[in-house]
């Protein structure tokens, strides 16, 4: 009988032109892949990824004259996996704390999915530390909250996985059979043109492996559980109140037209929460992973947004 494969943090330290570093910030240790010099661009991955989700952007952005850092969020990859701290306040402070720990006063934040949600939160809670914001595949948290309530056949149906995440020990279901469910999520949420490519196969494999690192699956689900646990509690009401403050950071929002995880109609209403310059761009033939499905287009949009301001 074959024993199941085992994975650890060394499996996400993938070789490339970047260098791997561990940085202490906000009371935890975070892994980053870093490259280049110049103004800081901080890249935040989403679920179910890790820093490597940005491997097609890191070198290109560094070559354009920027210091690029792709981090593993709290609980993911090679970063610390404490049992607590998966609330929006702490994770947003992880982001801004890392900016300070890297010796910078501010940064351009680029966030995908959960990383995009943290980008929204960081720009709202700590606007002085976010020079520009680029969000992909992530509605503003209050817009998503509204859509879940008023669009049961749309966004609520698309978010059934988050409802299942609330079940105790569901992290074991996610990692069953070599984290087969992770591969199913990625395929379901991706645009049809990408799913037949070698890049898709490699990304799916790497995410399945990374999710099998001890404690990662549990920690990853804790962020989604926090939202439901605190929805009607003081912490949840305070979060809603703080997020109602208009965002005063110039914001570019990119979204795939074929995104079946966060529906385009859900994300498109996010601009009402931004007081600064805001731009929405819908990407045709792209699903939930624009930076992987259309990497050159996304890299160009990031650089355009930074340089035009």
C-alpha positions in Angstrom: 0.0 0.0 0.0 1.4 3.4 -1.0 1.7 6.0 1.7 0.3 9.4 0.8 2.8 12.1 -0.2 3.9 14.5 2.5 4.7 18.1 2.0 6.3 20.8 4.1 7.3 24.5 3.9 10.4 23.8 1.8 8.1 22.7 -1.0 7.0 26.3 -1.6 10.5 27.7 -1.7 10.5 27.5 -5.5 13.7 28.5 -7.3 13.6 31.5 -9.6 15.2 34.9 -10.2 13.7 36.1 -6.9 15.2 35.5 -3.5 13.4 34.0 -0.5 13.3 35.8 2.8 11.7 35.6 6.2 10.5 38.9 7.8 9.1 39.5 11.3 6.0 41.7 11.3 3.0 42.1 13.5 4.2 39.4 15.9 4.6 36.7 13.2 7.2 35.6 10.7 6.3 35.9 7.0 7.9 34.4 4.0 8.3 36.6 0.9 9.8 36.1 -2.5 11.6 39.4 -3.4 13.2 40.9 -6.4 14.3 44.3 -7.7 14.9 47.8 -6.3 12.7 50.9 -6.3 9.3 51.7 -4.9 7.7 48.7 -3.2 5.0 46.7 -4.8 3.5 44.1 -2.4 1.6 41.2 -4.0 -1.1 39.4 -1.9 -2.3 36.0 -3.1 -5.8 34.6 -2.6 -7.3 31.2 -1.8 -6.2 28.5 -2.5 -2.8 29.9 -3.6 0.4 31.1 -2.1 3.1 33.5 -3.1 3.9 31.6 -6.3 0.6 32.7 -7.8 2.5 35.9 -8.8 5.5 34.2 -10.5 4.5 35.6 -13.9 4.5 39.2 -12.5 7.5 39.3 -10.2 10.4 39.5 -12.7 8.5 41.8 -15.1 7.6 44.3 -12.4 11.1 44.2 -11.0 12.6 44.8 -14.5 10.3 47.9 -14.8 12.1 49.5 -11.8 10.3 48.3 -8.7 11.0 46.4 -5.6 8.6 43.5 -5.6 7.6 41.3 -2.7 5.2 38.5 -3.0 4.2 37.3 0.5 2.7 34.2 1.9 -0.3 35.4 4.0 -0.6 34.3 7.6 -1.3 30.6 7.7 -0.2 29.9 4.1 3.0 28.6 2.5 6.1 29.1 4.5 4.7 31.9 6.7 3.8 31.3 10.4 0.6 29.4 11.1 -0.6 30.6 14.5 -4.0 29.2 15.8 -5.5 32.7 15.9 -5.3 36.0 14.0 -7.3 35.3 10.9 -9.6 38.3 11.4 -9.6 41.1 8.9 -8.0 43.6 11.4 -5.0 41.3 12.2 -4.4 40.2 8.6 -4.6 43.8 7.3 -2.1 44.8 10.0 0.1 41.9 8.8 0.2 43.7 5.4 1.0 47.1 6.7 3.4 45.7 9.3 5.3 43.9 6.6 5.6 47.2 4.6 7.2 48.8 7.7 9.4 45.8 8.4 10.7 46.0 4.8 11.8 49.6 5.7 9.2 51.3 3.5 6.7 54.1 4.4 4.1 52.9 1.9 3.6 50.5 -1.0 1.5 49.7 -4.0 -0.7 46.8 -3.0 -1.9 44.3 -5.5 -4.3 41.8 -4.2 -6.1 38.8 -5.6 -9.2 37.1 -4.1 -8.6 37.1 -0.3 -5.5 39.2 -0.9 -7.8 41.7 -2.7 -10.2 41.8 0.3 -7.2 42.5 2.5 -6.1 45.2 0.1 -9.5 46.9 0.5 -9.2 46.6 4.3 -5.6 47.9 4.4 -6.6 50.9 2.2 -9.5 51.6 4.5 -7.7 51.1 7.9 -4.3 52.4 6.9 -4.7 54.7 3.8 -1.4 56.5 4.5 0.5 53.3 3.9 -1.1 52.3 0.6 0.1 54.4 -2.3 -2.0 52.7 -5.0 -4.4 49.8 -4.9 -5.0 47.2 -7.6 -7.7 44.6 -6.8 -8.4 41.5 -8.8 -11.3 39.0 -8.4 -12.4 40.6 -5.1 -15.5 42.7 -4.5 -15.4 45.3 -1.7 -16.3 43.5 1.5 -19.5 45.4 2.0 -20.5 44.9 -1.7 -19.9 41.1 -1.3 -21.9 41.1 2.0 -24.9 42.8 0.2 -24.7 40.5 -2.8 -24.8 37.4 -0.6 -28.0 38.7 1.0 -29.9 40.0 -2.1 -28.6 37.6 -4.9 -29.4 34.1 -3.7 -29.3 32.5 -7.2 -26.2 34.4 -8.1 -23.5 35.2 -5.6 -24.8 33.2 -2.7 -25.0 30.1 -5.0 -21.5 30.8 -6.2 -20.3 31.1 -2.6 -21.6 27.7 -1.4 -18.0 26.6 -0.7 -17.7 29.3 1.9 -20.8 28.0 3.7 -19.3 24.5 3.7 -16.0 25.9 5.1 -18.0 26.7 8.3 -18.4 23.0 9.1 -16.1 21.7 11.9 -13.0 19.8 10.6 -13.9 20.6 7.0 -10.2 21.2 6.4 -9.8 17.4 6.3 -12.3 17.2 3.6 -10.5 19.8 1.5 -7.2 17.9 1.8 -8.6 14.4 1.2 -7.2 12.4 -1.8 -4.3 14.7 -2.3 -6.4 17.9 -1.9 -8.4 16.9 -5.0 -11.1 19.5 -4.0 -8.5 22.3 -4.4 -8.0 21.2 -8.0 -11.8 21.1 -8.5 -12.1 24.7 -7.2 -9.4 26.0 -9.5 -11.0 24.3 -12.5 -14.5 25.5 -11.7 -13.4 29.1 -11.2 -11.1 29.4 -14.2 -11.8 30.6 -17.7 -12.2 27.9 -20.3 -9.2 28.9 -22.4 -6.8 28.4 -19.5 -8.0 25.1 -18.2 -6.5 23.2 -21.1 -3.0 24.6 -20.7 0.2 23.3 -19.0 0.2 26.4 -16.8 -3.1 25.4 -15.4 -2.0 21.9 -14.6 1.1 23.2 -12.9 -0.7 25.8 -10.9 -3.3 23.3 -9.7 -0.6 20.8 -8.7 1.4 23.3 -6.7 -1.7 24.6 -4.9 -2.8 21.1 -4.0 0.7 20.4 -2.6 0.9 23.7 -0.7 -2.6 23.1 0.9 -1.3 19.7 2.2 1.4 21.4 4.3 0.5 20.8 7.9 -2.0 23.3 9.3 -2.4 25.3 6.1 -5.9 24.1 5.2 -7.1 24.8 8.8 -5.6 28.3 8.8 -6.9 29.1 5.3 -10.5 28.3 6.3 -10.2 30.3 9.6 -10.3 33.6 7.7 -13.7 32.6 6.1 -15.0 31.3 9.4 -14.2 34.6 11.1 -16.6 36.4 8.8 -19.5 34.2 9.8 -18.6 33.9 13.5 -18.5 37.7 13.9 -21.2 38.8 11.5 -23.6 39.9 14.3 -21.0 40.4 17.1 -19.3 43.6 18.1 -16.2 42.9 16.0 -18.3 42.3 12.9 -20.4 45.4 13.4 -17.2 47.5 14.0 -15.7 46.0 10.8 -18.7 47.1 8.8 -18.6 50.6 10.3 -15.0 51.0 9.5 -15.4 49.7 5.9 -18.1 52.2 5.3 -15.5 55.0 5.4 -14.8 56.0 1.8 -11.5 54.7 0.4 -9.2 57.6 -0.5 -6.5 55.5 -2.3 -6.5 55.5 -6.1 -8.0 52.1 -7.0 -7.9 49.9 -10.1 -10.3 46.9 -10.1 -9.7 44.1 -12.6 -12.2 41.3 -13.0 -12.6 38.3 -15.3 -15.8 38.2 -17.3 -15.9 34.4 -16.7 -15.3 34.5 -12.9 -17.7 32.1 -11.3 -16.4 32.5 -7.8 -16.9 36.3 -7.4 -19.4 37.2 -10.0 -18.7 40.3 -12.1 -22.0 41.9 -11.2 -21.0 41.5 -7.5 -17.6 43.1 -7.9 -18.7 45.9 -10.2 -20.6 47.8 -7.5 -17.4 48.2 -5.5 -16.6 51.6 -6.9 -19.3 53.3 -4.8 -16.9 52.9 -1.8 -14.0 54.7 -3.4 -13.6 58.5 -3.1 -10.3 58.7 -5.0 -9.7 58.0 -8.6 -11.3 54.6 -9.5 -11.3 52.5 -12.6 -13.1 49.3 -13.4 -12.0 47.0 -16.1 -13.7 43.7 -17.1 -11.3 41.2 -18.8 -12.9 39.2 -21.5 -12.2 35.4 -21.8 -10.8 35.4 -18.3 -12.0 33.7 -15.1 -11.0 34.1 -11.4 -7.2 34.1 -12.0 -6.5 37.0 -14.3 -2.8 37.3 -13.3 -2.3 33.6 -14.4 -4.8 33.5 -17.3 -3.7 36.8 -18.9 -0.4 37.6 -17.2 1.0 40.1 -19.7 -2.2 42.0 -19.8 -2.4 42.2 -16.0 1.3 43.2 -15.6 0.7 46.0 -18.1 -2.4 47.2 -16.2 -0.5 47.2 -12.9 2.3 49.3 -14.5 -0.1 51.6 -16.3 -2.0 52.3 -13.1 1.2 53.1 -11.1 2.8 55.2 -13.8 -0.3 57.2 -14.8 -0.8 58.6 -11.3 
